Amino acid sequence: AAGGGIKVGGSGGPAFVGQVFTMLDPSGNGLMAVTKRFDLPHFIADRTPTWFKRILSPLKKSDNDPVFRFFMDLNDSVSYVKRLNVPSGMVGACRLDVAYEHFKEKPHMFQFVPNEKQVKAANKLLKSIPQRGKRKKLAGVPVFSAQNLNIAVATNDGIRWYSPYFFDKNLLDNILEGSMDQHFHSMIQNRHIQRRRDIVDDSLTSEILEESADSLLEPPE
């Protein structure tokens, strides 16, 4: 299945694990963006010098555009930084849950940028699924999941089950293929074990019958 948006797994439900890519400052810690606006969140304002903001400000085309971009694909992030031609900018990874926390704080200042290949894969998948009165084209960041695919996570409150969601369809396909291979391997292994048990049981039964027959033929002492 394919869907849009980003959610966080709470007490069960969907779980998103992974990373996104964005433009960082030379230290590799502070987020960077091209902007004319200075109402930046505190965690960015503390790390980004004012002079650097002024250098970047002419490069911004529209004040209404999202400021900070989180890319789902590394190559897309590299192309974005090269296009901006910011000498001090570098591409770095950011944990998905951390990026989402920033997005929740000020959603108008952040954008999750989907990968074009994954959007095409999601739209192709949507077209293959019968739907009534629903759109056949995806808007936003696609996520992929599979029925009956769950993961168990050990917490202080015990075991919690989550439905994993993936931003890369190929990754999900590989996991499903590996799961099927493991499933069939387990079935074959269990069948071999059962056959060995049946052979042992048959051997024991034959020995018991032979001993019983011998005891019947032997004269009593």
C-alpha positions as CSV (number, residue, x, y, z in Angstrom):
1,A,0.0,0.0,0.0
2,A,1.1,3.6,-0.5
3,G,0.2,6.7,1.4
4,G,1.3,10.2,2.0
5,G,2.6,12.1,5.0
6,I,4.7,11.2,8.0
7,K,3.4,9.8,11.3
8,V,5.0,8.6,14.5
9,G,4.3,5.3,16.1
10,G,3.0,5.7,19.6
11,S,1.4,2.8,21.5
12,G,1.6,0.5,18.5
13,G,0.5,1.6,15.1
14,P,2.8,2.9,12.3
15,A,6.6,3.2,12.9
16,F,9.0,5.2,10.8
17,V,12.7,4.4,11.2
18,G,15.4,6.0,9.0
19,Q,17.0,9.2,8.1
20,V,16.6,12.2,5.8
21,F,19.2,14.4,4.2
22,T,19.6,18.2,4.4
23,M,22.0,21.1,4.2
24,L,24.2,21.6,7.2
25,D,26.7,24.1,8.3
26,P,30.5,23.3,8.3
27,S,30.3,21.9,11.8
28,G,27.8,19.3,10.6
29,N,25.4,20.1,13.4
30,G,23.4,23.2,12.5
31,L,20.7,23.2,9.8
32,M,21.1,25.7,7.0
33,A,18.7,27.2,4.5
34,V,18.3,30.0,2.0
35,T,15.9,32.6,3.4
36,K,15.1,36.3,3.8
37,R,13.1,35.7,7.0
38,F,14.7,35.7,10.4
39,D,12.0,34.2,12.5
40,L,14.0,31.1,12.8
41,P,13.5,28.4,15.4
42,H,15.8,28.7,18.4
43,F,17.8,25.5,17.6
44,I,18.7,27.0,14.2
45,A,19.2,30.7,15.3
46,D,21.6,29.6,18.0
47,R,23.8,27.8,15.5
48,T,23.6,30.0,12.4
49,P,25.6,33.4,12.4
50,T,23.6,36.5,11.3
51,W,26.2,37.3,8.6
52,F,25.7,34.0,7.0
53,K,21.9,34.5,6.9
54,R,22.5,37.8,5.1
55,I,24.8,36.2,2.6
56,L,22.2,33.5,1.8
57,S,19.2,35.9,1.7
58,P,19.5,37.1,-1.9
59,L,19.3,33.5,-3.2
60,K,15.8,33.0,-2.0
61,K,13.2,33.3,-4.7
62,S,10.0,33.4,-2.7
63,D,9.3,34.3,0.9
64,N,6.4,31.9,0.9
65,D,8.4,28.8,0.0
66,P,9.3,26.4,2.8
67,V,12.7,27.3,4.3
68,F,14.3,24.1,5.4
69,R,14.2,21.0,3.1
70,F,14.5,17.4,4.2
71,F,15.2,15.1,1.3
72,M,14.3,11.5,1.3
73,D,17.0,10.7,-1.2
74,L,20.7,11.5,-0.7
75,N,21.3,12.3,-4.4
76,D,18.4,14.8,-4.4
77,S,19.9,16.6,-1.4
78,V,23.4,16.7,-3.1
79,S,21.9,18.2,-6.2
80,Y,20.0,20.8,-4.2
81,V,23.1,22.0,-2.3
82,K,25.1,22.1,-5.6
83,R,22.4,24.2,-7.2
84,L,22.4,26.7,-4.4
85,N,26.2,27.0,-4.8
86,V,26.8,27.8,-1.1
87,P,30.5,27.1,-0.4
88,S,30.0,26.5,3.3
89,G,27.0,24.2,2.8
90,M,27.4,20.5,3.2
91,V,25.0,17.5,2.9
92,G,24.3,15.6,6.1
93,A,22.0,13.1,7.5
94,C,19.3,13.8,10.1
95,R,17.3,11.2,12.0
96,L,13.8,11.0,10.7
97,D,12.2,11.4,14.2
98,V,14.4,14.5,14.9
99,A,13.4,16.1,11.6
100,Y,9.8,15.4,12.3
101,E,10.0,17.1,15.7
102,H,11.4,20.2,14.0
103,F,8.6,20.0,11.5
104,K,6.0,19.8,14.2
105,E,7.4,22.8,16.0
106,K,7.0,25.1,12.9
107,P,5.6,23.2,10.0
108,H,5.5,26.3,7.7
109,M,9.3,26.4,7.8
110,F,10.0,22.8,6.8
111,Q,9.4,20.6,3.8
112,F,9.9,16.9,3.3
113,V,10.9,16.5,-0.4
114,P,9.9,13.1,-1.9
115,N,12.1,11.2,-4.3
116,E,10.7,11.3,-7.9
117,K,11.3,7.6,-8.4
118,Q,9.3,6.7,-5.3
119,V,6.5,9.0,-6.3
120,K,6.3,7.2,-9.7
121,A,6.3,3.8,-7.9
122,A,3.5,4.9,-5.6
123,N,1.4,6.3,-8.4
124,K,1.9,3.1,-10.4
125,L,0.8,1.1,-7.4
126,L,-2.3,3.3,-6.8
127,K,-3.4,2.8,-10.4
128,S,-3.2,-1.0,-10.0
129,I,-5.5,-0.9,-6.9
130,P,-9.3,-0.7,-7.5
131,Q,-10.6,2.5,-5.8
132,R,-14.0,4.1,-5.8
133,G,-14.2,7.9,-6.0
134,K,-10.6,8.3,-4.8
135,R,-7.8,10.1,-6.5
136,K,-5.3,8.0,-8.6
137,K,-2.4,10.4,-8.0
138,L,-0.3,10.9,-4.9
139,A,0.3,14.3,-3.4
140,G,3.2,14.5,-0.8
141,V,5.8,12.0,0.4
142,P,4.8,8.4,-0.4
143,V,5.2,5.7,2.2
144,F,4.9,1.9,1.6
145,S,3.7,-0.9,3.8
146,A,2.5,-4.5,3.5
147,Q,-0.3,-6.3,5.1
148,N,0.5,-8.6,8.0
149,L,4.1,-7.2,8.2
150,N,4.8,-6.2,11.8
151,I,7.8,-5.6,14.0
152,A,8.1,-6.3,17.7
153,V,9.9,-3.7,19.9
154,A,10.9,-4.3,23.5
155,T,10.0,-1.4,25.7
156,N,9.8,-0.8,29.5
157,D,6.1,-1.5,29.2
158,G,6.6,-4.8,27.5
159,I,6.5,-5.9,23.8
160,R,4.8,-3.5,21.4
161,W,4.0,-4.3,17.9
162,Y,4.3,-1.8,15.1
163,S,3.5,-1.7,11.4
164,P,6.7,-0.6,9.6
165,Y,6.4,2.0,6.8
166,F,9.1,2.5,4.2
167,F,10.0,5.5,2.0
168,D,11.7,3.2,-0.5
169,K,9.6,0.6,-2.2
170,N,12.6,-1.4,-3.2
171,L,13.6,-1.8,0.4
172,L,10.2,-3.1,1.3
173,D,10.2,-5.5,-1.7
174,N,13.6,-6.9,-0.6
175,I,12.3,-7.4,2.9
176,L,9.2,-9.2,1.7
177,E,11.2,-11.3,-0.7
178,G,13.6,-12.2,2.1
179,S,10.7,-13.0,4.4
180,M,9.1,-15.3,1.8
181,D,12.5,-17.1,1.3
182,Q,12.8,-17.5,5.1
183,H,9.2,-18.7,5.3
184,F,9.6,-21.4,2.7
185,H,13.0,-22.4,4.1
186,S,11.4,-22.9,7.5
187,M,8.6,-24.9,5.9
188,I,11.0,-27.2,4.2
189,Q,13.1,-27.5,7.3
190,N,10.1,-28.4,9.4
191,R,9.0,-30.9,6.8
192,H,12.4,-32.6,6.9
193,I,12.3,-32.7,10.7
194,Q,8.8,-34.2,10.6
195,R,9.9,-36.8,8.1
196,R,12.8,-37.8,10.3
197,R,10.4,-38.1,13.2
198,D,8.1,-40.2,11.1
199,I,11.0,-42.5,10.1
200,V,12.1,-42.8,13.7
201,D,8.5,-43.6,14.8
202,D,8.1,-46.2,12.1
203,S,11.4,-47.8,13.1
204,L,10.4,-47.9,16.8
205,T,7.0,-49.4,15.8
206,S,8.7,-52.0,13.7
207,E,11.1,-53.0,16.5
208,I,8.2,-53.2,19.0
209,L,6.3,-55.4,16.6
210,E,9.3,-57.6,16.0
211,E,10.0,-58.0,19.7
212,S,6.3,-58.8,20.3
213,A,6.3,-61.4,17.6
214,D,9.5,-63.0,18.9
215,S,8.1,-63.1,22.4
216,L,5.0,-64.9,21.2
217,L,7.0,-67.5,19.4
218,E,9.4,-68.2,22.3
219,P,8.2,-71.0,24.6
220,P,7.5,-70.0,28.1
221,E,10.2,-70.9,30.7
